[in-house]
Amino acid sequence: MTRAWIAAVAMVWLAVGVPARAHEIGKTQVTAVFRPDQQTYQFDIVVDPDALLTKLQVFSGRMPASASSRVERDRQIETLGAVFLERTDVRVDGVRVSPRFDYRPSSALSDFAQAPSVVRLSGSLPPFAREATFAYGLALGSYALNVRVADSPVQTLWLEGAEASPAISLVSPPPPATTEEVAWQYFGLGFTHILPRGLDHILFVIGIFLLSARWRSIFLQVSTFTIAHSITLGLTMYGVVSLPARVVEPMIALSIAYVAIENLVTSELKPWRLALVFSFGLLHGMGFAGVLRDLGLPRSQFLTALLTFNVGVEGGQLTVIAAAFLVVAYWRSNHLTYRRFIVQPASLAIALAGLYWTVQRLM
C-alpha cells in the first residue's frame, strides 16, 4: 500500500471519528444580565438538550445513555442540576456564588430541534458589588457571552471552552466594541470555522482542488463557490431565504461526496461542474448562516460582523488550497502520477467520508 492510500485510509478514519455536525462554534450561547440597582444577576445558557444530558451523565460518573423520550430527557437533566452547577463558575468580587438552577426545555428532540433549551442561573448580588466573572465547564469550542449591565449597551465576550471570562465591571461598564474590534473578532471566527473546526468544508475545498492540476480550473470553481455561498449567507441572515438544519446539513455532506466521486471519473472541468459547485455553494452558505445565527451578531455592527465573518471563511479556504498545493506540488507536473497517487486515493477517501456523514446526519 502506497503512502497516498495510507493517508486516504487515515482521512476516512478521522472523518468517522468526527461528530455528524462538525460546527462547534455557536453550539453554546450565554446571555448575562446584571442589575446592580436591584442586586440581581441572571445567566441564560442556550444548550443542545441531548448533548447536555450526555455531558451531565459523564461528569456525574454515569454511563452515557440516550433518553427514551423528551419528557424523560428533561427529567434526567433536571435531576442532574447539581452537576451542572458544579461545572459552572460564577464569581462576584472573586467569591464564588451559588445561583439557582432553572431548566427550561425545548419542545423537540435531537438534531431535528426547532428551538434549543435554556438553563437559567439566577441569584442576588451582594451590596456594592464591583465585578463578576463567568466560566462554563461544559462548553466545547468558542461561544459568545453577551453581557448587559443595567441599561448599558450589550458587550460580547468570546470565550474558549471552560476558560473564565475577563472581569465584568458592574460599576463602570466598558463602551461598545469599535468597528475595528468587531471586524477582527468576526474575521477570526470565520477563519477558525474552516481551520481547524470545519473538517467537512475543508474536504469540500480539497475536492474542488483535486479535480485538475490546472490553476484555471481551481480558480473558476473556488470563485463560483465563493459567490454562491456569499449570496445565501447574506440572504439567509437577512431572513430572505431559510432551510432547516436537518435539510442543509445532510445536503452539505452529500455535496462533499459528489464532488469527490466526480473527481474519480473525470479530470476536466465540465460546464455542469461549475453549475453544481454553485448549487453546493448555496447550501454551504446556509450552513455558515446557521452558525452566525447561533453566534448572536451584534445588532449595532451587524453588517460589519457579517462581512468580516465571510472574509474569514474565504481566508480559511484559501489557506486550505495553499496547504494542499504545497503537499502535492511535487506530483502535479506528472498528470498520470498525480491522478494515480494523489487524486484517486484522496477523492475516494473524501467520498466515503461524505457518504458516511450524509447517513449520520440523516439519522
Helices and strands as residue ranges (DSSP letters): H 3-17, E 29-35, E 40-47, H 49-59, H 70-79, H 81-86, E 88-92, E 95-96, E 100-104, G 110-112, E 117-124, E 131-136, E 142-149, E 155-160, E 168-169, H 179-194, H 199-210, H 215-237, H 245-265, H 271-295, G 299-301, H 302-328, H 335-338, I 339-343, H 344-362
